Amino acid sequence: MEDEDAAGCAEPCAQCSAVNWGVSDEGRFYCRSCHNVTERTQEVVNPSYTPGVNRVTTLRRRSRTKTHERGRVWMVCEGFQFILKQQADSLLALGVGPHFKDDVLCPLWRLYLQRSRQAYTAHPLRSSQHRVRDSDSDSAAESIRSVTVTDGESNPPSTAGSNADSGSELSGSVDAAFYLTRRRSRGVMSMKKNLALIYLALVWSREALTLSDLLRLVNEGHVPYVDAYEQLPEEMKLTGKDALLFRVKSVPSHRTVHKEAQALTQLLQLPAFPAISSQTLLHPALLSLRYLTEANLPDELHPWVCRLVECAGMADQTLHTFDPVSCPRLPCYDVRAAALIIVTIKVIFGMDDHTECDLCNGVDLHDDSGDGFNLRRWHRLMKVALTRAEQKAEQDIARKRWTTERPVYQNKKEKVCLTKRKRIAEQVQLCFEKLSSCPADVRSASPSSFRFCWGDEDGSDGPSLQHMKLDGLVTLKRDAQTPSNCTYWHPALRPCSRWKCSSHYSEMEALLPRSFVWLLQLFCFLLDVEPHCLYEEVLSVERRLFSSKTPRDRVRRGR
């Protein structure tokens, strides 16, 4: 066999001139006479080789950069749509009516997509042109895919996020850069606007949840917001510029969300909302009863609030129903109800640091049964409960974990910085758990519409004063109940232009009576609103009450 292999070489040896070749294990020819090894090798033929099949076409080094994880093509509006669905499902689980999601929220979302020209329109806004690379193609051709949804489609814009080929390499949304360039446009969706759309749907459905209730549920984690993007499907990867759209650090304020909701009503060009009648829970007549119970005030104050609503000309349902013609500004139902209660307390007690003290002394002298409502006693009780509740709220905020389990990083430098901060925060939290007697994490309490619990049960904030009477504070004159207080103070009621000046509460606070300022702070804590917002609403009620069309003696005589 070796002779057959060496038959291919017939040249004489360069040293001994003999033609006696052999083949070594390395495939080289060597002379058997003098053992001289030549540079010539034996050609090996592989019969299983087919030309053009196993030929190497390209040689290159492997990239050191990590390739993107494979996902599917999705757009920013699809991410917001998924978060909106999760928030709606959370509200349904908390007791919101079943018609809220399918009959109200979904049509509002489709209307937004149409008004913003992202879907359901014959002339869509070219929001993005993204490239999909097919890794199995030899030519590596790039195809341009434009997303368009035309009129007449009944399903949500899931075509904007249709599955890509299994070989496509994608990371993050495909139109995040376009959203960031149009961030200042009022039609661009954001997490704040997403929450405002939920609030508009609640108002349209005439649910009992106010904006303060919605923000409280968000703060307590019952409605996803800060970490809402963590519930996105695994194939929807958030990287890069998506962090600027879906990552939020705090819950927006009451005024911010209401302002976003007002802007949405103009963008969507909504018609008149369903009427807020006196039987609706959002009407001030019924909503004020809830806040009287929350503030531990007597139930006998509620007829006075309703009488004040009539004297101020606010009984008409058109003032509480959004209408682009008659009532173009979206009402703040919770702030308005609190303002009516404050004005009622001012009518009966004065709240000027002097009149309420004299009235309390008169009640103590003439109250033999002990059922008379004493404002001084109520103030002491509420001050202790308010201080305790504020301290508990501060402790809960201090212990609350604001960092998410799946943080989104905009770039590699930010990832390194935030990872280091997260590691330090976990170490500090571990030390806090060892040094403190209570765990660092706040246990999620069951959702409730009330901040205080009044009664004789264990764990209550104090005794209930709802059964107290106002006998020493009102008198019967001309067959009508009339407050014993005959004076009423108020600051200047001349309305300011909202385009030229803002609230004057910061400069007026030092001049206002302390009892009135404390009353504002109490209801601001209950509603989680800024004091200047409630102060401006109180002034708005007083302008209606003391206008030329509503004589002042109506309030004094109770007519």
N, C-alpha and C positions, 0 to 999 in steps of 0.2 A: 504493500500500500504506500509505503514511503517512497519507493522507486517511481510509482505513478505520480506522486506529488512533485517529485524532483525532475520529472521528464520535461517540464516546461522550461528548464534552464539548460542550454547547450553550450554556453560560453566556457572557455578554459579558465582555470584558476589563475589569478594574477601572480601567485608565488611559485606553485609547482607545475603549472600548465596542465594539470590533470582535469578531466571532465568526470568527476565523481561527486555529485552534489547530494546533500541531504537537507531536510527541512526540520528546523528546530521547533520547540513548542511555541515560540513567539512568532512563527511564520517566516523566519529568515532562512536563507540558503547558506549552508556551511560546507566546506571541502572536507571530505572524509579522509583524504590523504594527509593534509597538513593542518586541518581544523581551522582553516581561515574562514571568517564570517564576512559576508558581503552586505552591502546596504540594500540589496534587492530583496523584496518581500513577495510572498505568494498572494495572488489575487483570489479572494473568497467570493463566491457567487451564492447569493441567497435566493432560492427558487420561490420563496413566498413573497418576495418584494414586488410591488406593483408600482411602476413609475407614476409620479404625480399625486400619490395618495399620502404617503408619509413624509413628504418633503417639507422641511422647515421653511416657512416663508418669511418670518420676522423674528429677530433676536433682540430682546430688550431687557433692561433691568426692571425688577419689580418696584413699583412705586412705594416709597416709604410712607406716604400719607394713607391714612385709613379710608377705605372706600365707604360710601354712604350706605346705610341700611336700606334695603329694598322695601318700599311701601306701595302706596297707590296714589294716583293723581287726585288731589283734593284742593279745594279753594277755601279762602278765608270765610266766605259766607256760609260754607258748609260746616266749618268749625263752630261758628256762632249759632248755627241752627241746631247742632247737637247739644250745645250748652243750654240753649233755650228749652230744648225738650227735657233735659235733666231737671232744670229749675221748675218747669211746669209739672213734671211728675212728682217732685218733692211737695209742691203745693197741693196737688191732688191727694197725696198721702196724708197731709195735715188737715184735710176736711174741706177743701175748696170744691165747689160744685163741678160735676163731671162735664158740663157744657163749656167750662172755662177754656180748656185746651183746644178741643176740636172745632168748636163753634165760634170762638172769639180770637184766641191767640194765633192759631194757624192762618186764618184770613188776614190778620194784621201783618203777619210775617210775609205772606205772599204779596200784600199790598206794598210793603216796604221794598221788597225785591223789585217790584215793578216800577215804583217811583224813583228808585235809585238806578234803574236801567241795568240791573244785574240779571234779571230773568223776567219771564212773562211779558215780553215786549217785542214788537217787530223790529225795533232799532236798538239792539243791546249795546251797552257800553263795552268797548273792547278792553276788558280789564286786564287781560294777560295773554301772552303768546309764549307758551313754554315748550321746551324741547324735550323729546323723549328719545333716548339713544338705545338702539337695539344692539346688545352686546354679541348676539349670535351672528350678526351679519358681517361678512368679510369686508365689505366696503364701508361699514360704519356710517351709513347714511343717516341724516338727521331729518326728522319729520316734524312739521309745525302743526300743532293742534289748537284750534280756537274753539272756545266753549260758547255756545249760543243756545238759548232757550227761547222759543217763539211763543206767540199767543196761542191759547187754546189748550195748553198742557195743564192737567189737573193735579199732578203730583208735585211735591216739593222738588226743588232743583237738585235732585240727586245726580242728574247728568253732569253737573259741574264737577262731581267727584267720582266719575265712573272709574272702574278698575282699569289699571294699565296692564300692559303685558307683563308676564312674569319675569322677563329679563330686563325691565326698565329699572334704572337706578335713580331714585328720587329721594329727596329729603326736605321735609317741611312743605308748607303750602306753596302754590305756584304763583300767587299774585300778592304776596306780602309786600313786596317792594312797591307795587302799584297802590296798595292801600296806604302805605306810609307817605307817598307823594301827595295823596289827597286827604291827609289826616285833618286838615283844617276845614275841609268841606263838611257841611252839615249832613250830607247824605251818607257819610262813611260810618259803618257800624263800629261800635266799641263796647267794652264791657259795661260802661255806665249806661250807654244807650240800650244795651240788651236788658238791663234792669228796669229802665224807664218803659220799655215796651211791655214788660210784665205788669208794671203798675197801670198802664193804660188799659190793658186787658182786664185787670181787676176792677177798675172803675167802670168800664163798659158792662161788665158782668154784675155790677152793683153788689160785690162781695163785701163782707163785713171787715175785711182786712184793709187798713189804711196804709199810707206810705210809711208811717212810723212802725207799724207792725211788720211790714215787709223788711225794712232795714234791720229790725231787731232779730227777725228770723235769719237773716243773712249773717249778722254779727255772731249769733249763737251757733252757726254752722248747720242749721236745719235746711237752709236753701243754699246750694253750692254757689260760690262766687270767687273767693280768693284762690281756691285750689280746684276750680271747676274744670280746668283743662286736663287734670289728671284722669278724669273719667272718659276722655276721648279714646276711641279704639286704638289698638296697638299699631294698626297700619297707617294711622294718621300721625306722623312724626312731627314734633314741634322742635325746630332748630332755627338758629340764626335770627332773622328778622321777625319770626313769629313771636319771639319773646316780648317785643314791643307792643304787640297787639293783644295777646292773651294773658300776659303776666301782670297781675295787679298786686299792690302792696297793702292796700287798706280799703275799707268799705267807704264809698262816697257819702257825703253828707245829705241831709234831707233836702236842703235847698238846691244842691247840685242835681240830684235825681229829678226833682220837680221841674227844674229848668230844662233838663234834657227831654222830659216828657212833653213840656210845652212846645219845644222845638219840633218834636216828632209829630204833634198834631198839625203843625203847619206844613211839614214835609209831606205827610200822608194825605193832607187835604181831607180830613175826616169829616163826616156829616155830624149832625147833632147826636149826642149820646142819649141813651135811654134816660127818661126823666127820673130825677132824684126826688121822690115825693116824701111826704112826712112819714110814710110807713117804711121807707128805706132806711137801713141801718147807717148809711152815710149821711143822712140828714142831721143837721145840728141838734134838732129836738131829741133824737134818740142817741146820737153820739155823745152829747153832753151828759146824759144820764150815766153812761159808762164811765166818763171821766170824773163825775161826782163820786161815784163809788170808789174809783181808784184813789182819789184824794181824800177819802174818808170824810166827806162833807155830808150834811143831812139831806135826806131825800126831799124835804120841803123846799129846798132851793131850786128843784127842777121846774116847778110851775112858774117861778120867777124868771128862770132862763127862757122858758117858752113865751112868757109875756114880754120879755125884752126883745125876743126875735120878732114879735109882732110890732112892737113900738118902733123898732129900727127898720121896718119894712123889709125884713129878710125872710118872711114866711113864704114868699113866692118861690116856687120850685125852679123857675127860670134862672134865679140867682145861683143855684147850686148844681145846675146841669150845664155841662159844656156844650156850647153852640157857637159855631164860627161867626154867627151874626149877632145874636143877643148877648152871649156870654163867651167872648173869644179867649179869655184867660181861664186856664184850668184851675178850679178851686182847690185850695188846701183844706180839705175837710177836717182833718184832725186839729190843725192850728186854729181854724175858725171856731170850732167848738170850744177849744180851750180859751180863746179870747172872749167868747160870750160869757163863760163862767167867771172870768176875771172881772169883766165889766159888771156883772151881776153882784159880785162880792163888793166891788167899789160902791155900787148903788146902796147896798144895805149897810155895809160896815164903814164906808168912808175910805179906809186904808190910807190915811194921811199922817200916821204915827200919833194921832191924838184922838180922833173921833172913835176909833175902834176900842181904845182903852176906856173911854167914858161909857160906851155901850156895854162893855164887859162888866164894868162895875155895877151898872144898873141891872144886868141880868142876875148877878150874884145876890143883889139885895131883894129882888122880887121872885126868885126861883125857889119855891119851897119843896117841889117834888124832885128836883135834881135832874129833870129831863130837858132843861133849857140848854141850848147850844151856846157854849162859851168859846169865843174865838181865841182867847188866851190859852185855854186848855188844849184846844186843837193845835195851836201853834207849837206848844211844847211837845206834844205827842208826835207831830209831823216832823219837827226839827230833829228829834232823836232818830226817828225812822229814816229820814232823808240822809242824815250823816252816816248812818250804818250802811245804807244802800249804796251811797257814793263810794265809801271805802271798799265795800265788797266788789263794786264794779271796777275800781282801780286795781284791786288785787287780781281779779279775773283777767284783766287786760295784761297785767305784768306777767302772769303765769301762762298766758295763751301762746301757743306755738303758731307763729305767723309764717314760718318757713314750710314749704311744701315738701312732700316726699319725693316728688319727681320735678326738681327745678329745671327751668328752661334757661339756657345760656345763649347769649347773643353771639359771643365769639370765644376763642380759646382763652384769651387773657381774662375775660370776665369769669369763665369757668374756674380758673385757678384761684382767683380772688374769692369767689363765693364759696368754693369748696373749703377753703381755709377758714372763712367765717363760720360756715356750718359746723366744722369740726370744733372750733373754739366754743361755739354756742352749745353744742352737745356736752362738752366738758364742763362748762359753767352750769348747765342744767343738772348734770349729774351731781356736782358739788352742792347745788341748791337742794336737791332731793335728800342728800345725806344730812345737811345742816338743819333743814326745816322739819317741822312735825307733820306737815301735810304734803301730799304729792304735788309735783310741779305742774302737771297737766290738769286743766280744768275739766271736770266731768260735765258732759253735755246734759244740761237739765231738760226736762220735758218742756215743750213749747207752751207758752202761756201769754195771754193778752194783757196780763196785769203784772206790775212790778211789786206791789205790796199785797199782803194778805192780812185782812183785819178780822178779828174775832177773838174768841176765848180759847181756841184750840192751841195745842202745842206747836211752836214754831211760827206763830203769827207775829206780825209786827206791832200789834197793840190792840186795844179794845175798839170795837166798831162804834162810830158815832152817827150812823145813818138814821137811827131812830130818834135822834134829838129833835126838839121843837124850836121854832123861831118865835115863841110867844112874846118874849121880852124885846124883840127886835122889830116887830111890825105891829101896827095898830089899825083899828077899824075906823075909817073916816069915810063918811058919805056912802056907807054900805060897800066899801071896797077896802081891801087890804093895802096899807100904805106903809112904807118903811119909816121907822122912827128917825132915821137920818134924813135931814132935809137939805143937805149940801152935797155937792159933787164937784171934785176937782179934776182937771185934765190939762195937759200941756197944750201948746198951740196946735190947732187942728187943720191949719192951712196945708193942703197937700203940696208936696214937692214934686218936681218933674223927675221921673226915674231916669231920664237921659242925662240930667245935669248933676244931680247929687244922689248920694246913697243914703243909708240909714244914719240917723243922728243919735242913735242910742248910746254910743260910746261917749259922746260929749254931754248927753243929758243924764247919764246914770248917776253922777255925783249930786245932781239937783233933785232927783226923784226921792220920794219917801222910802225909807228902808223896808217898811212892811210890804209896800208894793213891789219893790225889787226882789224881795225874798219870794213873794208869790209868783213872780215871773220865773224865778229860778226853779221853783218846785215843778211847775208845769213844763218847763224846758227839759228837766230831767225825765219826766214821765214820757215826753214825746221824743226826746233826744234831738232837739232842734236848738239852733242858736238863739240867744235872748233877743237879738235885734229883729229876728223874723217874727217872733211872737209879739214883740212890742209894736211893730208896724201893723200887725193884724188888729191889735187892740185899738190903735188909733183909727184904723179903717172902720171898725164897728162904732166907735164914738163919733166919727164924722157922719155916719148914717143916723145915729141916734139923735144928734143935736143939730141936724140940718134944718133948714127953713120949713121943709115939708113935714118934719116930725117935731112938734112943740115939746119943749123941755118939761112942761108940767105933766105930760103923759107918764113920764118915768116917776115923777114925784107922787102922783095920785094913783098910779097903777092902772090907768085907763088905756 
